[in-house]
Each structure stands twice: as C-alpha cells, then as structure tokens.
Amino acid sequence: MGRPAPFLRLERQVRRLQWLAVVLVAVIAILPPSLFVVFELRHLRTETERHARQLALLVVAEVERAGPDVDALRALLERETRFGLAALALTDPDGREVVQIGHGASLLSTSRIAVGLPASTAPFAEIRVAGDDKRLLLDAARVLAIHILVAGLLALAVYRLPMRSLRHAIEEVEKTHTQLLHSAKLSAIGETYAGLAHEINNPLGILLSRVRLMLAAARGRGFDTDLVRDLEMIERHGSRIGAIVRGLLVFSRKTSFEAIDTDINELLHEVIALVEPPLGKHGVKVLAMLDPGLPPIAGSRDHLQQVFVNLLNNARDAMPGGGTVAVRTYTVNGTVVAEVEDSGSGVPPEIVDRIFEPFFTTKDHGTGLGLSVSYGIVRAHGGTIAVECAPTRGACFRVSLPAGGRPT
C-alpha cells in the first residue's frame, strides 16, 4: 500500500523548502562578496584615475622644469608607485613604452587608466596607470571566506537541524497514522468476530451441557463404548470451539478481568520457569534481562501470563532448529516495556500488518489465535503490542503497558 496523499504532499513541500534553503544559502555565500568586489573595483578605478591625472600634471611640470629627462621622470614615477599603484608607464605617440615602472599590467584590467599628455611633453604622449588590485583580491577572498562560513552555519541551522526534525516529525506522524489505521482495522475485525462469537457461544453452551449430561449418563449405565467414544469426541471438539470463541471475545475486548498491582518481572520469571523445560527440548535457550527497578502495572496476572506464554511459544516455532530467545524489560516515559526477541528468520514484511488478525497463521498447525488473543489482552490493559523484524535479528515483539495505571 502506497503512502497516503497528504504525506506525499507534505514530503513535496519539505523538498521545496530544502531547495529554497539551498538557494538562500548560495545567495548569502555569493551575492555579498560579488557586490563587494563590484563596489571596490569602482572605487579602485576612481582612485586610479585620480592618481593618473595628478601624475600627468607632475610629468608636465617636470618636463617643463628639466626637459624630457628619462632618468628624472623614472625617479619621479618610482616614488609614486609606493602610494597604491601597481604599474606606471610613459608612452610615445606610437604607443611604445619609453618609461615603465612596476609589473606591467594589472591583474584586473578594469583598474587601468590612460591619460593623454600635452604636446609640450614630447616625446611623451600618454601616461598609463594601473591600480594595485592585490589588496582588493585579498579583501574579496576574506569576505568570501566569511560569507561561506556564515552560509555554512546558516545551512546547519536552517537546513540540517530543522529540516531533519521536520522529516523526523513527519515520519513519526505517518507511523502513528499507520498504527491508528491498523488498530481501527483490527477493532472492526474484532467487532465482527465478537458478534459471531456471541451468536455461537449461546447454542454451543447448550449443546455442550447436553452432551456432558448424555456422556455422564452413558458412562453411568454402561452403554456401548462406541457411543461413549463418540460423545467424548463431540465434547472435545465442542470444547475446542468454545476455546476459539473465548479467544475471539478476548481479541475484541469483550471479556472483563480484575486488575491488580502486578510485577512484570516476577510474572516473567514464572512464565520462563513454566516454558523453559519444553523450550529446552527444542534447543531453545531463554535469556532474561530484566530491569530490577521496574514499577508495577495494574493488570490481570493470568491474562498477561497468557500473552507471554503465547509470545515465547511463537518464538519457539520461529526457530525449528533451536536458537535463543531474549526477554527484556525496561521503562520509557512512564511505560513498562517487555520484549521477546528470537533469533529466527524474522517476519516477512508483507505479513507484518496482518500478524495480529484472528485466524491468520503461517504455521501448518494451530488456530491462528495466539497473537490475536495476546493483542486483545494487551489492548484491554491500555497497552500496545508491536513487532519489529530484521533479516539478521529475527522477530522482536514489544509489549508496552502503562505503569501503575488502570486499564481504560
């Protein structure tokens, strides 16, 4: 069965939020450094142009004072390269560099400025200036690194943590939704079987009482042994039908019981002592790992014993070649939890949703009522029973009961 449509829509919205978060993080990482570089380049070009015009005036003044002395002009230009300029050059009318200071071309061509010189400075026709953009690149790298760090932290804060929590919440809601649907399905099945059980139980009780009277009379008067044997067979199979009917009533929570304070650990010790000898004959070893600080629960000892006997027998049947059954108890948020985990082959995923249905079984023998009766008993105690399985772990049945609470 596919996922319900609301959860699919919610999953799509989560994916959209994830992509939106990715885009937002990318914008934060890239846009501010890009704007920083653009504005700084504009500022560098403005400053370089201002330097170029000032140098042009200095060159004109120097040529007018000392003539076109290359060495004097070189000394003048070398002093100016100390003030944030990467390269200076004086060119003749043909564009050849007569005087050149610095490393030639700037790394960023947008910071190169050329200013024409008057005819009085011949043979110099133009001064070319390149701003020092190394500092700009270093500043841009620092800004980019800072924004990448901020974007990474934002990604962790916005994407990883809340999105993971949101996904986990969706999974929990979906799991609860599935459990509610499954419980509703089993409840509907239980109501149907309860009606049938009541219809069968009354005439069956009359039938069995008459058969037992006839059987007692036949034995007392020494009737034919074949007749006695037939009556015994009728009584035996009628009693079996009665047991099935009682199981259906337990599953549908139509039976009542007296709740008393019950120590689950003590109850499990009794159950293990009861089933350990026959389990040992099948090569099954029981390991008890019980929490000594377990609080009591309100319940019926006889009914709860039946639950754990059913689970241990089910574990035995899951390991025809022998194995280990682990019985654990612990508490979680005011709930007493008891687990029965076998080392068998596990429960196939395709039957997990049906495993607690009445008459459903994968065994060649049995009525298929053991787990359904256990389900009804646990639910009548206000608890839950679930199964988890993994290919390498076998099946784990988990019974959760309210600590000290009264069944509803």
C-alpha positions in Angstrom: 0.0 0.0 0.0 1.4 3.4 -1.0 1.8 6.3 1.2 -1.3 8.5 1.9 -1.7 11.5 -0.4 -1.4 14.1 2.5 2.0 12.7 3.5 3.2 12.8 -0.1 2.2 16.4 -0.4 3.9 17.2 2.8 7.0 15.5 1.6 7.0 17.5 -1.6 6.7 20.7 0.4 9.6 19.7 2.6 11.7 19.1 -0.6 10.7 22.6 -1.9 11.8 24.1 1.4 15.1 22.2 1.2 15.8 23.6 -2.3 14.7 27.1 -1.1 17.2 26.8 1.7 19.9 25.7 -0.7 19.2 28.8 -2.9 19.2 31.1 0.1 22.5 29.8 1.3 24.0 30.1 -2.1 22.8 33.7 -2.4 24.2 34.5 1.0 27.5 32.9 0.1 27.9 34.5 -3.3 25.9 37.8 -3.6 27.6 39.9 -0.9 31.2 39.1 -2.0 30.2 39.8 -5.6 28.7 43.2 -4.6 31.8 43.9 -2.5 34.1 43.3 -5.5 32.0 45.4 -7.8 31.9 48.4 -5.4 35.6 48.1 -4.6 36.6 47.9 -8.3 34.6 51.0 -8.9 36.4 52.7 -6.0 39.8 51.5 -7.2 39.2 52.7 -10.7 38.1 56.2 -9.4 41.2 56.4 -7.2 43.5 55.2 -10.1 42.0 57.8 -12.4 42.6 60.5 -9.8 46.3 59.3 -9.4 46.7 59.3 -13.2 45.6 62.9 -13.6 47.8 64.0 -10.7 50.8 62.2 -12.3 50.0 63.8 -15.6 50.3 67.2 -14.0 53.6 66.2 -12.3 55.0 64.9 -15.6 54.1 68.1 -17.4 55.7 70.2 -14.6 58.9 68.0 -14.5 59.3 68.2 -18.3 58.8 71.9 -18.3 61.4 72.2 -15.5 64.1 69.7 -16.6 63.1 68.7 -20.1 62.4 65.2 -21.3 64.9 63.6 -18.9 64.0 59.9 -18.7 66.0 59.2 -15.5 64.4 62.2 -13.7 60.9 61.0 -14.8 61.7 57.4 -13.8 62.7 58.6 -10.3 59.5 60.6 -10.0 57.3 57.7 -11.1 59.1 55.2 -8.8 58.2 57.4 -5.8 54.5 57.4 -6.9 54.3 53.6 -7.1 54.6 53.5 -3.3 51.1 55.0 -3.0 48.8 52.2 -4.0 49.8 51.9 -7.7 50.9 48.7 -9.3 52.4 50.0 -12.6 53.2 53.3 -14.4 54.3 53.8 -18.0 55.1 56.8 -20.3 54.5 56.1 -24.0 55.4 57.9 -27.2 52.9 58.9 -29.9 53.3 55.4 -31.4 52.3 53.7 -28.1 55.8 52.4 -27.3 56.6 52.4 -23.6 59.5 54.8 -23.0 59.5 54.6 -19.2 57.9 51.7 -17.4 57.7 51.2 -13.6 56.2 48.2 -11.8 55.0 44.8 -13.0 53.3 46.0 -16.2 49.7 45.1 -16.5 47.4 44.9 -13.5 45.7 41.7 -12.6 42.3 43.4 -13.2 42.2 45.3 -16.4 39.3 47.5 -15.2 41.7 49.4 -13.0 44.0 50.5 -15.9 43.7 54.2 -16.8 45.4 56.1 -19.6 45.7 60.0 -19.6 46.9 61.9 -22.6 49.8 64.5 -22.2 50.0 67.9 -24.0 52.4 68.4 -26.9 54.8 70.3 -24.6 55.8 66.9 -23.0 57.0 65.4 -26.3 58.3 62.7 -26.9 55.9 61.6 -24.2 52.3 61.4 -25.4 50.4 59.4 -22.7 50.7 58.2 -19.2 49.3 54.8 -18.3 48.5 53.8 -14.7 47.3 50.5 -13.2 45.9 50.4 -9.7 47.2 47.8 -7.2 44.4 45.2 -7.1 46.2 42.7 -4.9 44.8 44.2 -1.8 41.3 44.1 -3.4 41.6 40.4 -4.2 42.8 39.6 -0.7 39.9 41.6 0.8 37.5 39.9 -1.5 38.9 36.5 -0.6 38.4 37.3 3.1 34.8 38.5 2.6 34.1 35.4 0.5 35.5 33.1 3.2 33.5 34.8 5.9 30.3 34.5 3.9 30.9 30.9 3.1 31.4 30.3 6.8 28.2 32.2 7.6 26.3 30.3 4.8 27.6 27.0 6.2 26.4 27.9 9.7 23.1 29.0 8.3 22.8 25.8 6.3 23.4 23.9 9.5 20.8 26.0 11.4 18.2 26.2 8.7 18.6 23.1 6.6 20.2 20.3 8.7 18.6 20.7 12.1 15.1 22.0 11.5 14.6 20.0 8.2 15.9 16.8 9.9 13.5 17.5 12.8 10.7 18.2 10.4 11.3 14.9 8.5 11.5 13.0 11.7 8.2 14.6 12.8 6.6 13.6 9.5 7.9 10.0 9.9 6.5 9.9 13.5 3.1 11.2 12.4 3.0 8.8 9.5 3.9 5.9 11.8 1.2 6.9 14.2 -1.3 7.3 11.4 -0.4 3.8 10.1 -0.8 2.4 13.7 -4.2 4.1 14.1 -5.4 2.7 10.8 -4.1 -0.8 11.8 -5.8 -0.5 15.2 -9.1 0.6 13.6 -8.9 -2.3 11.1 -8.3 -4.8 13.9 -11.1 -3.1 16.0 -13.5 -3.5 13.1 -12.5 -7.2 12.7 -12.9 -7.7 16.5 -16.4 -6.2 16.4 -17.4 -8.6 13.6 -15.9 -11.6 15.3 -17.4 -10.6 18.7 -20.9 -10.6 17.1 -20.3 -14.1 15.6 -18.8 -15.3 18.9 -21.9 -14.3 20.9 -24.2 -15.9 18.3 -22.1 -19.2 18.5 -21.5 -19.2 22.3 -25.1 -19.5 23.5 -26.2 -22.5 21.4 -22.7 -24.0 21.9 -23.1 -23.8 25.7 -26.5 -25.5 25.5 -25.0 -28.2 23.2 -22.0 -28.9 25.4 -24.1 -29.1 28.6 -26.5 -31.6 27.0 -23.5 -33.7 25.6 -21.9 -33.8 29.0 -25.2 -34.9 30.6 -25.5 -37.6 28.0 -21.9 -38.6 28.4 -22.3 -38.9 32.2 -25.5 -41.0 31.8 -23.9 -43.2 29.2 -20.9 -43.9 31.4 -23.1 -44.5 34.5 -25.4 -47.0 32.7 -22.6 -48.8 30.9 -23.7 -48.0 27.4 -21.8 -49.2 24.3 -18.2 -47.9 24.3 -18.5 -46.7 20.8 -21.3 -44.4 21.9 -19.3 -43.1 24.8 -16.3 -42.5 22.5 -18.4 -40.6 20.0 -19.9 -38.4 22.8 -16.4 -37.8 24.1 -15.3 -36.7 20.7 -18.2 -34.3 20.4 -17.5 -32.9 23.8 -13.8 -32.5 23.0 -14.4 -30.7 19.7 -17.2 -28.6 21.2 -14.8 -27.5 23.9 -12.3 -26.6 21.2 -14.9 -24.4 19.5 -15.6 -22.9 22.9 -11.9 -22.0 23.4 -11.8 -20.4 19.9 -15.0 -18.4 20.8 -13.4 -17.2 24.1 -10.2 -16.2 22.1 -12.4 -14.1 19.8 -14.0 -12.4 22.7 -10.6 -11.7 24.3 -9.4 -10.2 20.9 -12.4 -8.0 20.7 -12.0 -6.9 24.3 -15.4 -8.2 25.3 -14.1 -10.0 28.3 -13.5 -8.4 31.7 -10.8 -9.1 34.3 -9.8 -7.8 37.7 -6.8 -5.5 37.6 -4.3 -5.8 40.5 -0.8 -4.5 41.0 1.4 -6.8 39.0 5.2 -7.1 39.0 6.0 -7.8 35.3 9.5 -9.2 36.3 8.0 -11.6 38.8 5.4 -12.7 36.2 8.0 -13.2 33.5 10.1 -15.3 35.9 7.1 -17.6 36.4 6.4 -17.8 32.7 10.0 -18.6 31.9 10.1 -21.3 34.6 6.9 -22.7 33.1 8.0 -22.8 29.4 11.8 -23.3 29.7 11.8 -27.1 30.0 9.7 -27.7 26.9 11.6 -25.0 25.0 14.9 -26.6 26.0 13.7 -29.9 24.4 13.5 -27.9 21.1 17.1 -26.5 21.6 15.8 -23.0 22.6 17.6 -21.1 25.3 15.9 -18.3 27.2 18.0 -15.2 28.3 16.3 -13.0 30.8 17.5 -9.3 31.0 15.0 -7.7 33.4 15.2 -4.2 34.8 15.2 -4.6 38.6 13.8 -1.1 39.1 10.6 -1.8 37.1 7.4 -0.2 38.6 4.3 -2.3 39.0 1.4 -2.2 36.5 -2.3 -2.7 37.0 -3.4 -5.9 35.3 -4.6 -9.5 35.3 -1.7 -11.9 36.1 -3.5 -14.8 34.4 -4.2 -12.9 31.2 -0.7 -11.3 31.0 0.9 -14.7 31.6 -1.1 -16.0 28.6 0.3 -13.2 26.5 4.0 -14.0 27.3 3.4 -17.8 27.0 2.0 -17.2 23.6 5.0 -15.0 22.6 7.5 -17.5 23.9 5.8 -20.4 22.1 5.7 -18.3 19.0 9.4 -17.7 19.3 10.0 -21.4 19.7 8.0 -22.1 16.5 10.1 -19.5 14.6 13.3 -21.5 15.4 12.7 -25.1 14.5 16.4 -25.8 14.6 16.8 -24.2 18.0 18.2 -20.8 19.0 18.0 -18.1 21.6 15.1 -16.0 23.0 15.9 -12.8 24.8 13.4 -11.5 27.3 14.0 -7.8 28.3 12.1 -5.3 30.4 12.7 -1.6 30.8 10.8 1.7 31.3 10.2 4.5 28.8 8.4 7.7 29.8 6.2 6.1 32.4 5.6 3.0 30.3 6.7 -0.6 31.2 8.1 -2.3 28.2 8.7 -6.1 27.8 10.4 -7.5 24.7 10.5 -11.1 23.5 13.1 -11.4 20.7 14.0 -14.6 18.9 17.0 -15.4 16.6 14.8 -16.9 13.9 14.3 -15.8 10.3 12.0 -12.9 11.2 8.6 -11.9 10.0 8.2 -11.3 6.2 7.4 -7.6 5.7 4.3 -8.4 3.6 2.6 -10.1 6.5 3.5 -7.7 9.4 0.3 -5.8 9.0 -1.8 -9.0 9.3 0.1 -10.8 12.0 -2.4 -9.9 14.8 -5.5 -10.7 12.8 -7.6 -13.7 14.1 -7.0 -17.0 12.3 -4.0 -15.6 10.4 -1.1 -18.0 10.6 1.9 -19.2 8.6 2.1 -22.4 10.5 0.9 -25.8 9.4 -0.8 -26.3 12.8 -2.7 -24.1 15.2 -5.7 -21.8 15.0 -4.0 -18.5 14.4 -5.5 -17.1 17.5 -2.4 -16.9 19.8 -1.2 -13.5 18.7 -4.6 -12.0 18.2 -5.6 -13.1 21.7 -2.4 -11.5 23.0 -3.2 -8.3 21.1 -6.7 -8.2 22.7 -5.4 -8.7 26.2 -2.7 -6.1 25.9 -5.2 -3.6 24.4 -7.6 -4.3 27.2 -4.8 -3.3 29.6 -4.5 0.0 27.9 -1.2 -1.0 26.3 0.2 -1.8 22.8 1.9 -4.7 21.2 4.0 -4.4 18.1 6.5 -6.5 16.1 9.8 -5.4 14.6 11.9 -7.7 12.4 15.3 -7.6 10.7 16.9 -10.3 8.5 19.8 -10.8 10.9 17.9 -10.4 14.2 14.7 -12.4 13.9 11.5 -11.0 15.3 11.1 -8.8 18.3 7.6 -8.5 19.9 7.3 -5.4 22.1 4.6 -5.1 24.8 4.1 -1.7 26.3 1.9 -1.2 29.4 1.1 1.9 31.4 3.0 1.9 34.7 0.6 1.8 37.7 -2.3 2.9 35.5 -5.8 1.4 35.3 -6.9 0.0 32.0 -9.5 2.0 30.1 
